[in-house]
Amino acid sequence: MNRQRAAHLHLSPAHIQQGMFAVLALLITLISGQQFLRWEQSQQPEAPRPLISHPTQTHFSAVSSGQADSTPMRMMDVDQARPVGEIRHQERWVF
């Protein structure tokens, strides 16, 4: 922000007080609206909720043993498209 523009902006204590009062009035209005909606919803008869049963998992099993025989997995950067052995080291500057 340009300091010259900020210097020309004169905030008197009355302006600050009016702004704080506006924020307080907005906060009270929002809280009152939420409380009114909560009260209004509590007055309505509650609809029966459908019961949803989720199956619970009781045991764990290996995905497959065929992957254990394949080549070992290596961690790679997201932007790496070639295997690790074929990539030349590139110097990177991160700021």
C-alpha positions in Angstrom: 0.0 0.0 0.0 1.3 3.4 -0.9 2.2 5.4 2.2 1.0 8.7 0.7 -2.5 7.4 0.1 -2.6 6.0 3.7 -1.4 9.3 5.0 -4.3 11.1 3.4 -6.8 8.7 4.9 -7.8 10.3 8.1 -9.6 7.9 10.6 -11.0 9.7 13.5 -12.0 7.9 16.7 -15.7 8.5 15.7 -15.2 6.6 12.5 -13.5 3.7 14.3 -16.4 3.7 16.8 -19.0 3.7 14.0 -17.2 0.8 12.3 -17.0 -1.2 15.4 -20.7 -0.6 16.1 -21.5 -1.8 12.6 -19.5 -5.0 13.0 -21.2 -5.6 16.4 -24.6 -5.1 14.9 -23.8 -7.5 12.0 -22.5 -10.1 14.5 -25.6 -9.8 16.7 -27.9 -10.1 13.6 -26.1 -13.2 12.3 -26.2 -14.9 15.7 -29.9 -14.0 16.1 -30.7 -15.4 12.7 -29.0 -18.7 13.6 -30.8 -19.0 16.9 -34.1 -18.2 15.1 -33.5 -21.0 12.5 -32.5 -23.4 15.3 -35.7 -22.6 17.2 -37.8 -22.8 14.1 -36.4 -26.3 13.2 -36.9 -27.5 16.8 -40.7 -26.6 16.5 -41.1 -28.8 13.4 -41.9 -32.5 14.0 -38.7 -34.6 13.5 -38.9 -36.9 10.4 -37.8 -40.4 11.0 -34.2 -40.9 9.9 -33.4 -43.9 7.7 -31.1 -46.4 9.3 -28.0 -47.1 7.3 -25.9 -50.0 8.3 -22.3 -50.1 7.2 -20.6 -53.5 7.0 -17.7 -53.6 9.4 -14.4 -55.1 8.4 -13.3 -57.8 10.8 -10.0 -58.9 9.2 -7.2 -57.7 6.9 -5.8 -59.7 4.0 -2.9 -59.2 1.7 -3.8 -57.6 -1.7 -1.8 -60.0 -3.7 1.4 -62.0 -3.4 2.2 -61.4 -7.2 3.5 -57.9 -6.5 6.1 -59.2 -4.1 7.9 -61.0 -7.0 8.0 -57.9 -9.2 10.7 -55.3 -9.2 10.9 -53.2 -6.0 9.1 -49.8 -6.1 11.1 -46.6 -5.8 10.0 -43.2 -4.7 10.1 -40.7 -7.6 9.4 -37.0 -8.0 6.1 -36.2 -9.5 7.7 -34.6 -12.6 10.0 -37.6 -13.2 8.9 -39.4 -16.4 12.0 -41.7 -16.7 13.4 -44.3 -14.3 15.9 -43.1 -11.7 19.0 -44.5 -13.5 18.4 -42.6 -16.7 17.9 -39.1 -15.3 20.8 -36.7 -15.1 21.1 -34.5 -12.0 19.8 -31.0 -12.7 20.6 -28.2 -10.3 17.5 -26.4 -9.1 17.2 -23.1 -7.3 14.1 -22.7 -5.0 13.3 -19.4 -3.6 
